[in-house]
Amino acid sequence: MHSRGVAHRFVSPSFCDMNVQIHPMHRDISLKNIMMDATHMFPCGFHPVKNVFLPHDISAPAPILPRLEVGVKYYFVDYRISSYFPEGTEQQLVLGLAGRDRDVPELSDEVSYDPFKVDIFTIGNVLRREFIDVRSGSLHVDIIVSPVSRVTPI
């Protein structure tokens, strides 16, 4: 739990590493459920609503450092439909249609599915929608996104 009462889990830079098993399976990864901690980008802080200004003076612009220079952390939030498998237990299959991403082929109330595979697919969809679709096809990102967002995995 974050210090401000928001449930989250840190997403490491290797969050797409297929050898890393994250025990809570989110099952609802979307752009709205990924948050960035921009604390290091704003060394003097920022206003909570008018974020380009200082916290206590909305007439003065807040200095901003590039995210690549300072490094930022990303968090998954909103675990309402997630599944948790304690470490050491065998991963189980789940049922359910809930989630923001309606393109997930496995979602079903009748046929159980692997929630880890749903997370990988939805991460791929977020990357595809935000980087490839928006930026007219970036080959570098597409090399990562295409394999994880296939309707029929290899």
KACORBEL-V16434 format. One record per residue. RES is the residue in one letter. PHI is phi as a letter, one per 40 degrees, with the letter a starting at -180 (* if undefined). PSI is psi in whole degrees, 0 to 359 (999 if undefined). NEAR is the number of other ideal C-beta (glycine too) atoms within 10 Angstrom. Layout:
{{RES PHI PSI NEAR} {RES PHI PSI NEAR}}
This chain:
{{M * 132 7} {H c 157 11} {S c 340 5} {R c 16 6} {G g 18 6} {V b 126 11} {A c 131 14} {H a 168 19} {R a 131 15} {F c 136 10} {V b 111 19} {S c 162 12} {P d 338 9} {S b 34 9} {F c 345 16} {C c 3 16} {D c 115 9} {M c 347 10} {N c 350 5} {V c 118 9} {Q c 117 11} {I c 122 14} {H c 317 14} {P c 120 15} {M c 116 23} {H c 309 25} {R g 5 23} {D a 43 23} {I c 125 27} {S a 170 16} {L d 325 11} {K c 345 11} {N b 17 19} {I b 123 18} {M b 148 16} {M b 134 12} {D c 106 14} {A c 16 15} {T d 314 12} {H c 340 13} {M c 336 18} {F b 84 18} {P c 336 12} {C b 8 12} {G g 177 14} {F a 156 20} {H c 139 16} {P c 338 7} {V b 312 7} {K b 77 12} {N c 358 13} {V c 2 11} {F b 164 16} {L c 155 17} {P d 322 14} {H b 13 8} {D a 93 11} {I c 10 13} {S c 347 6} {A b 126 11} {P c 142 13} {A c 132 19} {P c 136 12} {I b 130 15} {L b 144 12} {P c 138 7} {R c 329 12} {L c 334 7} {E c 324 8} {V b 341 14} {G g 131 10} {V b 160 12} {K b 145 15} {Y b 145 14} {Y b 141 16} {F c 137 22} {V b 170 15} {D g 86 18} {Y b 27 17} {R d 320 9} {I b 14 16} {S c 163 19} {S b 138 19} {Y b 130 10} {F b 109 17} {P d 146 6} {E d 136 6} {G g 347 6} {T c 155 9} {E c 135 5} {Q c 139 13} {Q b 164 11} {L c 157 11} {V b 168 19} {L b 154 11} {G i 146 16} {L b 353 11} {A c 152 10} {G i 154 18} {R c 327 16} {D c 109 19} {R c 0 8} {D c 355 13} {V c 116 22} {P c 335 13} {E c 335 15} {L d 127 19} {S a 147 13} {D c 355 9} {E b 327 6} {V b 121 9} {S c 153 13} {Y a 166 17} {D c 114 14} {P c 335 23} {F c 318 17} {K c 325 15} {V c 317 24} {D c 316 23} {I c 315 19} {F c 314 21} {T c 328 23} {I c 316 23} {G d 318 20} {N c 319 22} {V c 313 19} {L c 317 20} {R c 312 20} {R c 322 16} {E c 333 14} {F b 314 16} {I c 306 19} {D c 317 11} {V c 322 10} {R b 25 9} {S f 41 6} {G g 94 11} {S c 117 13} {L d 321 7} {H c 316 9} {V c 323 15} {D c 329 15} {I c 327 9} {I c 317 16} {V c 316 22} {S d 311 12} {P c 328 14} {V c 351 19} {S b 23 23} {R c 140 12} {V c 321 9} {T b 102 5} {P c 154 11} {I c 999 4}}
